[in-house]
Amino acid sequence: MISGRGSDLLSRWLPFGISVGLLSLTMFGCATSSVDAPGRSSSGVSSDLFERQVMVTFPTTSHFLVRRSIQELSVTFELRMVASWTMESLGQQCVVFEVPEIVAKRADAMDRLVQSLSRDHRIELAQRVQRFSTRNTLGAKTATNDGERSSYRRFQHAADLLRLDAAHSLATGRGVRVAVIDTGMDLGHPEYGRRIVEARDFVGRDQDSFTNDLHGTAVAGLIAARHDDGVGIVGVAPEADLVAIKACWPEPAGGRRAVCNSYTLALALDYAVSSEAEVINLSLGGPDDPILRRLVEAGLQRHTVVVAANGGDGADFPAIVPGVLDVRALPRPDEPREETADLETTWLSAPGHEILTTVPGGYDFWNGSSMAAAQVSGVAALLLEHRPDMTPEEVTILLRDSSRDNPGHGVVDACAAVSVVAGRACGQSGN
């Protein structure tokens, strides 16, 4: 039985609850969304308590008005402020509040709280902080480690399917800025060379956890592993510039799978969009999220190509946002292919089974649409090298029309797509 103050809090956010209590007010502060180096975040992320958090946006960036609203809301709704920052790409202030535990434990109470916040005249939008996860699956075979770096190109069946060697005769993604919103990555991996031009950490742990993260390292290798030294692997866009943005963390620690939340992804997306990334890779998915949707749409409006992994259930966010490149893993040869008669769908396929890529200090095989999305991000960078003015819609149409095996829903063909923007066939030298 719940009694005393706990009972008051719970009844308040259940039907017909009317009690009002007080909670000590945390003074207003501004959590920066700018981090100079991995491991030095001041974003205040709590990966353990995010299910007790809500996010709200204000229609103004006036610090005085926002400060006053935070103070009033904290008292009225018994919330504790966790962080506040200005979303540059939207021109709005975003605040994360922690909800009393007694309320957070009841889904109906949380729903009622969010509805009440949404109706408040001071608030533009309110929502829960939600959970997202990377779209990789376990069970990939393990690479043989011979103790030395040697040529692994012969194991890259995905590169053959995409016809990368031919595509690289026309484009390598030179100078195209690709933001990888993921876990951290091995910044010193020999495959990257000088490809990582910037690193940001919005989770805020230590530098070792950033550089030892597996998933982000794997994604980065598929996009931009170097191709000029004859060893290791070949990335899809080996001369693209990578921006490593950590918004996810491994779960369990040290594992291949990773999770993120609305808060960390909002920080990361706002930074990627505001810093004018030309491609944003999101090898992750989860529930529809109002604030994240607006940030993704802001990127698309600025002609940023947004690529997202879809786990295959047809409802993954942000892959389902109109304008986002929805990428699914090509089934294995022994798996049935998905049939669809919906000519309006825009999803694409790329290899996603036993994909050899980088891990901290080495190489390994991976499965899942996380890997497929990374390869499509690389192909987008190849196109933008020739046509930096291409809109996300134009990139999507070109990749669909040039895909193989059922055009419009088929396998991305890097060579065919790049040939269109380059104006000549793969293998032909330019003048």
Sequence and secondary structure as in RCSB ss.txt:
>XXXX:A:sequence
MISGRGSDLLSRWLPFGISVGLLSLTMFGCATSSVDAPGRSSSGVSSDLFERQVMVTFPTTSHFLVRRSIQELSV
TFELRMVASWTMESLGQQCVVFEVPEIVAKRADAMDRLVQSLSRDHRIELAQRVQRFSTRNTLGAKTATNDGERS
SYRRFQHAADLLRLDAAHSLATGRGVRVAVIDTGMDLGHPEYGRRIVEARDFVGRDQDSFTNDLHGTAVAGLIAA
RHDDGVGIVGVAPEADLVAIKACWPEPAGGRRAVCNSYTLALALDYAVSSEAEVINLSLGGPDDPILRRLVEAGL
QRHTVVVAANGGDGADFPAIVPGVLDVRALPRPDEPREETADLETTWLSAPGHEILTTVPGGYDFWNGSSMAAAQ
VSGVAALLLEHRPDMTPEEVTILLRDSSRDNPGHGVVDACAAVSVVAGRACGQSGN
>XXXX:A:secstr
   HHHHHHHHHTSTT                S  SSTT   S   TTTGGGEEEEEES   HHHHHHHHHHHHH
HHT EEEEEEEETTTTEEEEEEE  HHHHT HHHHHHHHHHHHH TT SEEEE  EEEE EES        SS  
B GGG HHHHHHTHHHHTTT   TT EEEEEES   TT TTTTT EEEEEESS   HHHHHT HHHHHHHHHHH 
  SSSSB   SSTT EEEEEE  EESSTT S EEEEHHHHHHHHHHHHHTT SEEEE EEBS  HHHHHHHHHHH
HTT EEEEE  SSS  BTTTSTTSEEEEEE  TTS       TT   EEEE SSEEEEETTEEEEEEEHHHHHHH
HHHHHHHHHHH TT  HHHHHHHHHHT BSSTTSSB  HHHHHHHHHTS TT    
